[in-house]
Amino acid sequence: MCEELLNSLNDYEKSLAKRLIYAGKNEYNKGDVIISLLSQIDAFGMVLSGSVQAYTFTKDGTPVLLSVVEEGRIFGMSLYIMQKPSPVEVISTGKTIVQWYNTDKLSELKSDAQNVIYKNMLSILADDVQNMNKRIRILTKPDIRRKVLSLLNMYEVKPKEKFSIPMDRSAMAAYIGTDRSALSRELSNMRDEGIIDYYRNTFVILR
C-alpha cells in the first residue's frame, strides 16, 4: 500500500524498506482525532480505508477545512519532516484504518535506495502543494456558485456523469469558506436552474 513511497525500488529493496519504515496501524471511528492540534508527530500516515480531514481554526474557534485525504493517500508528511507542533487537527470521517510510517531506520538501506525514497517523498509533498493551490483558487472565486463549481470540477471524471465527493455539507462549506445554510441555498438554486443535480454527496454537472 506504500507504492507511492517505494516507486522505482527493486523488489528486494521494497521488501526491506517496508519493514524499516512501518510504524504501526490504527483503526479510527467517525470523529476520532488522529492528529491533535499542536501535537508533535513522529510518523506520517497512509489511509488504508476510509478518509480523513485536516482542519485549522480561526481565532474565534471556527474550523476551516484544509484538505480531505482519501483511501491510498498519504498525510502528515510535511508535519513529520518539520518536527514542529502541528498547526492542524486531523480527524476521521468514518470507519478508517491508517498505516503509519517513519524514516528513522532508513540508514539501513543502501544510499541509492534512500535517495529514491526521499525523492518520492518530495514528489508527494509537491502534490500536496498543488492541491493546496487548487483550494486557494477556489477561495479566491468571487461568489459561492463559482466556488462550488470549482470544487465539483476537481472531482468530476467525465462530463455529465455522476461522481461522489468525500465531504458532507458541513465539510463542503468549510472547504469553500462559507456557512452551511448559504451553501445549501446555492446548491438548491443551481439545481433549480439546471446547472447541477445531486443526492447527498453524489453530483452531476449538467452544464
C-alpha positions in Angstrom: 0.0 0.0 0.0 3.0 2.3 0.1 4.0 2.1 -3.6 4.0 5.8 -3.9 6.8 6.0 -1.4 8.7 3.0 -2.8 8.3 3.7 -6.5 11.5 2.8 -8.6 12.9 0.4 -6.0 13.6 -3.2 -6.9 11.6 -6.0 -5.2 14.3 -6.7 -2.6 14.7 -3.0 -1.7 10.9 -2.6 -1.4 10.6 -5.6 0.9 13.3 -4.3 3.2 12.1 -0.7 3.1 8.6 -1.7 4.0 9.9 -3.4 7.2 12.1 -0.4 8.0 9.5 2.4 7.6 6.5 0.5 9.1 5.4 2.2 12.3 2.1 0.6 13.1 -1.5 0.5 12.1 -4.6 2.0 13.9 -8.3 2.0 13.4 -10.5 5.0 14.0 -14.2 5.8 14.2 -16.0 8.8 12.9 -14.9 12.0 14.6 -11.8 10.5 16.3 -8.9 12.8 16.4 -5.9 11.3 14.6 -3.5 14.2 14.9 -4.3 16.8 17.6 -3.7 20.5 17.2 -0.2 21.5 18.5 0.8 17.9 18.9 4.3 16.6 17.9 4.1 13.7 15.5 6.7 11.0 15.0 5.2 9.4 11.9 3.2 10.1 8.8 0.2 8.1 7.7 -1.5 6.5 4.8 -5.2 5.9 4.6 -5.8 2.2 4.0 -9.6 2.6 4.1 -12.0 5.4 4.8 -10.9 9.1 4.7 -9.6 11.8 7.0 -10.0 15.6 7.1 -7.4 18.2 8.1 -8.7 21.4 9.8 -7.2 24.6 11.1 -9.1 27.1 13.3 -9.7 30.8 13.2 -9.2 33.0 16.3 -12.8 32.5 17.3 -12.5 28.7 17.0 -14.3 28.3 13.7 -13.0 25.2 11.9 -11.6 25.7 8.4 -11.2 22.6 6.3 -7.8 22.4 4.6 -7.9 19.1 2.9 -9.6 15.7 2.5 -7.4 12.7 2.3 -8.9 9.6 0.7 -8.0 5.9 0.6 -4.5 5.2 -0.6 -3.2 8.7 0.0 -0.5 9.9 2.5 -1.0 12.7 5.0 1.1 14.4 7.7 4.4 14.1 5.9 5.2 17.8 6.0 4.4 17.8 9.7 6.7 14.8 10.2 9.6 16.4 8.3 9.3 19.8 10.1 9.1 18.3 13.5 7.1 21.2 14.9 3.8 21.3 16.8 1.0 20.5 14.4 -0.9 23.6 13.1 -3.8 21.4 12.1 -6.1 18.8 13.6 -6.8 15.6 11.6 -10.0 13.7 12.2 -11.6 10.6 10.8 -14.7 11.0 8.7 -15.9 7.4 9.4 -14.5 4.0 10.0 -10.9 4.5 9.0 -7.7 2.5 9.0 -4.4 4.3 9.0 -0.9 2.8 8.5 1.9 4.8 9.9 5.5 5.2 8.6 8.7 6.9 9.7 12.1 7.1 8.2 14.2 6.7 11.4 15.7 3.3 10.2 16.3 4.2 6.5 20.0 4.4 7.1 20.0 0.6 7.0 19.2 0.8 3.3 21.8 1.5 0.6 22.3 5.2 -0.1 20.9 4.9 -3.6 17.6 3.3 -2.2 17.5 6.0 0.5 17.8 8.7 -2.2 14.9 7.2 -4.2 12.6 7.2 -1.2 13.5 10.8 -0.3 12.9 11.8 -3.9 9.5 10.1 -3.8 8.7 12.0 -0.5 9.5 15.3 -2.3 7.1 14.3 -5.1 4.4 13.6 -2.6 5.0 17.0 -0.9 4.8 18.7 -4.4 1.4 17.1 -4.9 0.3 18.4 -1.6 1.3 21.9 -2.6 -0.5 21.6 -5.9 -3.7 20.5 -4.1 -3.4 23.5 -1.7 -3.0 25.8 -4.7 -6.3 24.3 -6.1 -8.0 25.2 -2.9 -6.6 28.7 -2.9 -8.0 29.2 -6.4 -11.4 28.1 -5.1 -11.3 30.5 -2.2 -10.4 33.4 -4.5 -13.6 32.9 -6.6 -15.9 35.9 -6.1 -19.1 34.1 -5.2 -20.4 30.8 -3.7 -21.6 29.5 -7.0 -18.2 29.7 -8.7 -16.6 28.2 -5.6 -19.0 25.3 -5.7 -18.4 24.7 -9.4 -14.6 24.8 -9.0 -14.8 22.3 -6.1 -17.1 19.9 -8.1 -14.8 20.2 -11.2 -12.0 18.8 -9.0 -13.9 15.5 -8.7 -15.7 15.3 -12.0 -14.3 12.4 -14.1 -16.4 12.6 -17.3 -18.8 15.4 -18.4 -22.4 14.9 -17.3 -21.6 11.7 -15.4 -22.3 11.2 -11.7 -19.4 11.4 -9.3 -19.1 11.5 -5.5 -17.1 13.8 -3.3 -15.7 12.8 0.1 -17.5 15.7 2.0 -20.8 16.2 3.7 -22.4 19.7 3.5 -20.6 21.0 6.6 -17.2 19.9 5.2 -18.1 21.4 1.8 -19.0 24.7 3.4 -15.8 24.8 5.5 -13.7 23.9 2.4 -15.0 26.8 0.2 -15.2 29.3 3.1 -18.9 29.8 3.7 -21.5 28.6 6.1 -23.7 25.5 5.6 -27.0 27.4 5.1 -25.6 29.6 2.4 -24.1 26.6 0.6 -27.4 24.7 0.8 -29.3 27.6 -0.6 -26.9 28.0 -3.5 -26.9 24.2 -4.3 -30.8 24.4 -4.4 -30.7 27.4 -6.7 -28.1 25.7 -9.0 -30.3 22.6 -9.2 -33.4 24.6 -9.9 -31.6 26.4 -12.7 -30.5 23.1 -14.3 -26.8 23.6 -13.6 -26.2 20.6 -11.3 -28.2 17.8 -9.8 -27.3 15.9 -6.6 -28.2 13.5 -3.9 -26.3 13.7 -0.7 -22.6 13.7 -1.8 -23.2 12.5 -5.3 -23.3 15.1 -8.0 -23.6 15.6 -11.7 -22.7 18.8 -13.6 -25.4 19.3 -16.2 -23.9 22.4 -18.0 
